[in-house]
Amino acid sequence: MFEWMYEPQAWVALLTLTLLEIVLGIDNIIFISILVSRLP
């Protein structure tokens, strides 16, 4: 059931996905703040 926990590749993939989510989330926050600042 938890065999993936012993696979180094699985941890690298999980870490990569987590970092991508964080970076894209910050990017979305910046983009939305720029759009909102242009509103009257």
N, C-alpha and C positions, 0 to 999 in steps of 0.2 A: 504494500500500500504506500509506504513512504520510501521506496527505493531511490527516488529521485533526490532525496536529501543527501545521499552519499555520492552524487555525481557532481564533480566540479563544474562541468559545462552547464548544468542546470542553474547553479548559483551565479555564474557569469551572465547567463541569459536573464535571470531575474534582476540582477543588479543593473544590467544594461537597460532593461525595460523600465525599471524604476527611475533611473536617471533621465531617460527620454521623457517620461511622464512629467517629471519635475520641470525640466527645461521647457517643454511645450506648454505647461501650465503657466509658467512665468511669462512666456511669450504671449499667451492669450491675455493675461492680465494687462500687459503693456499695450497690446493692440486695442483692447476695450477701453482703456483709460485715454488713449489718443482719440478714439472715436467720440467718447463722451465729452472730451474737452472741446471738440468742435461744435457741439450742440449749442444752440442759443440759451 
